Amino acid sequence: MGRDFAYVILGGGVAAGYAALEFAKKGVSHGQLCIISDEPVAPYERPALSKGFLLPEAPARLPGFHTCVGANEERLTPNWYTEHGIELILGTRVISADTKLKTLLTATGETITYKFLIIATGARAVKLEEIGINGSNAENVCYLRDLSDATKLVNMMRMCTGGNAIVIGGGYIGMECAASLVMNKINVSMVFPGSYCMGRLFTPRIASYYEEFYKSKGVSFIKGTSLSSLVFNSEGKVTGANLKDGRYLHADMVVVGIGARPNTNLFEGQLAFENGGIKVNNRFQSSNTSIYAVGDIASFPIKLFNDTRRVEHVDAARKTAKHAVHAIMEPKTISDFDYLPFFYSRAFSLSWQFYGDNVGEVVHFGDFSGTKFGAYWVNNGRLVGCFLEGGGDEDYVAIAKVVRLKPVVLDLGELERKGVDFVVAVSQKLAVSPPSLPLKKSVYLWYAASGFVVGASVAAFAYWHV
Ligand SMILES: Cc1cc2nc3c(=O)[nH]c(=O)nc-3n(C[C@H](O)[C@H](O)[C@H](O)COP(=O)(O)OP(=O)(O)OC[C@H]3O[C@@H](n4cnc5c(N)ncnc54)[C@H](O)[C@@H]3O)c2cc1C
């Protein structure tokens, strides 16, 4: 049994949805493209699962958050795929790939042949068993990667109202889930080994703001230790957790957010790898010229930092997918991908965005006892990153524009004093007098790219639930 397609997207997540829209825009013919996904639904905006989907009142549900609502583009319902002649092969896992024969074998025994393949298999949640602890299959232990995880989590939250939850992990998933649990009237203890939350991005000072805010909502932080084992009742339900520091915590439910791993195993030994992902060039082409890789699994060149990275964030999934399709469909008109890393999160009434790189010296700014504050990162004398909580659209657009230029900064005190107004003022000057920007004594703008045009990466945050 087999079918042939000119273009196959393997994976049905964020990148797949944005790739499909781009294929449609570029005029793919009916019957040429298929998406194969082991999920039972058409591509959707995954970030909604830890935000709008978990709200106690008026939660987001499909079809409300199918891609590409997160970027204010068309919302691609299953009907949209039918209308565009794009085949959705859902609930179907690909179990092996042969890059020489250009075939994929599905768990249902079908062989699918492609001319061009886009790998968009994303990442999976790391399981407790991978850190030597049993219990993933217990009915009250939850992960959060896909719709079925989110549905289980919602059901558990409903059953545990007024009870206790342990959140294992202090990263994105842990922080967003802890907020949702509280909003669903569940007492939360967060357990993680670091000395502060979101250790890969936050500074201790930024983390302390969020921890205090969470504490004010009733969340307890148990830091510097980790889970040793889960305790079960006779029905196999978790009733508590032993921690490595000897403490015991009672639990009605557990949420595990201990990281993610890229889904790349189908291609190991067949394609070149880097940073744990599939190595691609600036057109997202892998070491095999018929195969492209996008989203969480792609290790791609970041021109701005002269580096190659894998970025597990939704903005990168959206943009890498679009770029790869452009490269496939119109190779003569494509320019090199020039990405400015952008991450965001929202929980409770808080909302932050980060642009660039968090390396070098940190300069905090703003009102850490209020609602608007942030930090700049200055590396080798250049502004390379900016974090802002509580900003407005104008602030974030300015940050994206200015960080992309990597201006040379001579006076760190000026960054601290002016805060976000610093980048806003610089971006306004850029807009008014692009060719001969007046250089302030303390600040020189260094043009990273030739010419003046700055492609500000405008945040995709218009939808409340995405
Ligand atoms: C709960 C949650 C909240 C998030 N919130 C944010 C946020 O606020 N901000 C942010 O920047 N990022 C966020 N992210 C990260 C963001 O969602 C990911 O970076 C993005 O989804 C990556 O897109 P992708 O298409 O590469 O992978 P995915 O969206 O994960 O899609 C991969 C798809 O491939 C399928 N698949 C994998 N292997 C196979 C196979 N062998 N056969 C068939 N199908 C397969 C998977 O089932 C899935 O459908 C969040 C992630 C999660 C899980």
The ligand as a Tripos MOL2 file, in Angstrom:
@<TRIPOS>MOLECULE
LIG
   53    58     1     0     0
SMALL
NO_CHARGES

@<TRIPOS>ATOM
      1 C1          2.1730   23.6250   26.5440 C.3       1 LIG1
      2 C2          3.1450   24.4240   25.7400 C.ar      1 LIG1
      3 C3          3.1450   25.8180   25.8310 C.ar      1 LIG1
      4 C4          4.0480   26.5690   25.0900 C.ar      1 LIG1
      5 N1          4.0250   27.9300   25.2150 N.ar      1 LIG1
      6 C5          4.9300   28.6670   24.5270 C.ar      1 LIG1
      7 C6          4.9650   30.0850   24.6870 C.ar      1 LIG1
      8 O1          4.1930   30.6630   25.4590 O.2       1 LIG1
      9 N2          5.8780   30.7910   23.9810 N.ar      1 LIG1
     10 C7          6.7620   30.1740   23.1270 C.ar      1 LIG1
     11 O2          7.5860   30.8630   22.5200 O.2       1 LIG1
     12 N3          6.7350   28.8300   22.9400 N.ar      1 LIG1
     13 C8          5.8540   28.0630   23.6260 C.ar      1 LIG1
     14 N4          5.8390   26.7070   23.4750 N.ar      1 LIG1
     15 C9          6.7550   26.0710   22.5100 C.3       1 LIG1
     16 C10         6.1110   25.9450   21.1270 C.3       1 LIG1
     17 O3          4.7940   25.5000   21.2290 O.3       1 LIG1
     18 C11         6.9360   25.0020   20.2620 C.3       1 LIG1
     19 O4          8.2000   25.6150   20.0770 O.3       1 LIG1
     20 C12         6.2640   24.7540   18.9230 C.3       1 LIG1
     21 O5          5.0580   24.0620   19.0890 O.3       1 LIG1
     22 C13         7.1850   23.9590   17.9970 C.3       1 LIG1
     23 O6          6.5220   23.6950   16.8030 O.3       1 LIG1
     24 P1          6.8600   22.3750   15.9540 P.3       1 LIG1
     25 O7          5.9100   22.3580   14.8160 O.co2     1 LIG1
     26 O8          8.3130   22.3050   15.7300 O.co2     1 LIG1
     27 O9          6.5080   21.1600   16.9420 O.3       1 LIG1
     28 P2          5.1150   20.7570   17.5580 P.3       1 LIG1
     29 O10         4.1760   21.8990   17.5950 O.co2     1 LIG1
     30 O11         5.4260   20.0570   18.8250 O.co2     1 LIG1
     31 O12         4.5370   19.7120   16.5100 O.3       1 LIG1
     32 C14         5.1670   18.4720   16.2570 C.3       1 LIG1
     33 C15         4.1230   17.5310   15.6970 C.3       1 LIG1
     34 O13         4.7390   16.3700   15.1480 O.3       1 LIG1
     35 C16         4.0250   15.2180   15.5580 C.3       1 LIG1
     36 N5          4.9290   14.0590   15.4350 N.ar      1 LIG1
     37 C17         6.1070   13.8550   16.0680 C.ar      1 LIG1
     38 N6          6.6550   12.6850   15.6850 N.ar      1 LIG1
     39 C18         5.8020   12.1410   14.7830 C.ar      1 LIG1
     40 C19         5.8150   10.9270   14.0250 C.ar      1 LIG1
     41 N7          6.8120   10.0420   14.1010 N.pl3     1 LIG1
     42 N8          4.7730   10.6620   13.2010 N.ar      1 LIG1
     43 C20         3.7440   11.5490   13.0820 C.ar      1 LIG1
     44 N9          3.6890   12.7190   13.7820 N.ar      1 LIG1
     45 C21         4.7040   13.0110   14.6160 C.ar      1 LIG1
     46 C22         3.6180   15.5880   16.9730 C.3       1 LIG1
     47 O14         2.5990   14.7880   17.4700 O.3       1 LIG1
     48 C23         3.1460   17.0260   16.7460 C.3       1 LIG1
     49 O15         1.8530   17.0650   16.2090 O.3       1 LIG1
     50 C24         4.9630   25.9220   24.2240 C.ar      1 LIG1
     51 C25         4.9870   24.5190   24.1420 C.ar      1 LIG1
     52 C26         4.0920   23.7700   24.8960 C.ar      1 LIG1
     53 C27         4.1210   22.2600   24.8180 C.3       1 LIG1
@<TRIPOS>BOND
     1     1     2 1
     2     2     3 ar
     3     2    52 ar
     4     3     4 ar
     5     4     5 ar
     6     4    50 ar
     7     5     6 ar
     8     6     7 ar
     9     6    13 1
    10     7     8 2
    11     7     9 ar
    12     9    10 ar
    13    10    11 2
    14    10    12 ar
    15    12    13 ar
    16    13    14 ar
    17    14    15 1
    18    14    50 ar
    19    15    16 1
    20    16    17 1
    21    16    18 1
    22    18    19 1
    23    18    20 1
    24    20    21 1
    25    20    22 1
    26    22    23 1
    27    23    24 1
    28    24    25 2
    29    24    26 1
    30    24    27 1
    31    27    28 1
    32    28    29 2
    33    28    30 1
    34    28    31 1
    35    31    32 1
    36    32    33 1
    37    33    34 1
    38    33    48 1
    39    34    35 1
    40    35    36 1
    41    35    46 1
    42    36    37 ar
    43    36    45 ar
    44    37    38 ar
    45    38    39 ar
    46    39    40 ar
    47    39    45 ar
    48    40    41 1
    49    40    42 ar
    50    42    43 ar
    51    43    44 ar
    52    44    45 ar
    53    46    47 1
    54    46    48 1
    55    48    49 1
    56    50    51 ar
    57    51    52 ar
    58    52    53 1
@<TRIPOS>SUBSTRUCTURE
     1 LIG1         1 GROUP 0 **** ****
